[in-house]
Amino acid sequence: MPEVSRALVLVGPMGAGKSSIGRKLAKLIGTTFTDTDAVIVREHGAIADLFATHGEAHFRAIEERTVAEAVAAGGIVALGGGAVMSAATRAVLRDHDVVLLTVRPEVVARRISGAARPLLNAGDAMTEWTRIMQARRPLYDEVADATFDTSTGHISAVVESIADWAKERQS
């Protein structure tokens, strides 16, 4: 059986900074970066349209396949906030290093303001974000090998902390 290429996977709620941190982290350590939501949009169209046209279950099936392919390729991989809801995805993540990015509600409120996020359209965005975060938090904790908060400080400090953690993990 071929050796699995270990990816460093970023998980966490909407607005935690997975994509921004992932791009900078990949650049810092000299590896590839894959944002699974961006791959889905490129290959299947806007996520909001997938939800509206085919429903969440269809989107989640696409997401599950996309995540499996992305982490198998290695590098830094940022997952959509709900990817951990899939038992198959959680099983795939066991073979990789997983970082949970957290963010305080008062900080995320500024980050998600005006964003087109299908799961936040049901009512007050922060009420929905809080409900979703509370429901998913046990799954994030289940898969995470380390947790970093993105609420304060400069993004580069978080990136450097994750890079240091990853380097220690490899030794």
GIBELZI-V232400 format. One record per residue. RES is the residue in one small letter. PHI is phi in whole degrees, 0 to 359 (999 if undefined). NEAR is the number of other ideal C-beta (glycine too) atoms within 12 Angstrom. Layout:
# GIBELZI-V232400
res/phi/near
RES/PHI/NEAR
RES/PHI/NEAR
This chain:
# GIBELZI-V232400
res/phi/near
m/999/4
p/292/5
e/292/8
v/283/17
s/281/19
r/285/25
a/264/38
l/255/43
v/253/47
l/257/54
v/236/48
g/150/46
p/287/43
m/305/40
g/86/38
a/281/39
g/101/40
k/302/45
s/291/32
s/298/27
i/293/41
g/301/41
r/299/25
k/292/28
l/295/42
a/299/28
k/295/18
l/298/25
i/264/24
g/73/11
t/223/23
t/278/22
f/231/32
t/231/35
d/257/32
t/296/44
d/297/35
a/296/23
v/297/29
i/299/34
v/299/22
r/298/15
e/268/18
h/231/24
g/101/18
a/302/20
i/298/37
a/301/22
d/291/17
l/298/26
f/299/28
a/293/16
t/275/15
h/244/19
g/93/14
e/294/22
a/299/15
h/296/20
f/301/33
r/297/30
a/294/22
i/296/31
e/299/35
e/302/30
r/294/24
t/297/35
v/297/41
a/302/30
e/293/22
a/294/38
v/289/40
a/295/23
a/281/23
g/84/24
g/81/29
i/263/40
v/230/45
a/259/42
l/262/51
g/296/45
g/304/42
g/263/34
a/301/45
v/289/39
m/291/30
s/277/30
a/299/16
a/296/19
t/295/36
r/300/29
a/294/17
v/298/32
l/293/37
r/299/20
d/269/22
h/226/34
d/273/33
v/240/41
v/248/41
l/267/37
l/260/42
t/247/33
v/207/35
r/287/21
p/306/25
e/293/16
v/279/23
v/295/32
a/304/23
r/291/17
r/289/30
i/262/31
s/302/18
g/78/12
a/282/22
a/272/19
r/234/28
p/306/27
l/284/31
l/261/31
n/275/20
a/285/15
g/179/13
d/298/14
a/302/27
m/288/26
t/297/18
e/293/27
w/302/36
t/297/25
r/299/20
i/295/33
m/299/33
q/297/16
a/290/18
r/270/32
r/306/24
p/299/15
l/286/28
y/301/36
d/297/20
e/299/20
v/267/35
a/283/30
d/265/27
a/204/28
t/231/24
f/229/35
d/269/24
t/252/35
s/288/25
t/231/15
g/79/17
h/274/15
i/304/27
s/296/18
a/293/20
v/295/34
v/301/33
e/296/20
s/297/26
i/293/40
a/299/30
d/297/20
w/300/25
a/296/31
k/296/16
e/299/13
r/296/17
q/284/12
s/273/7
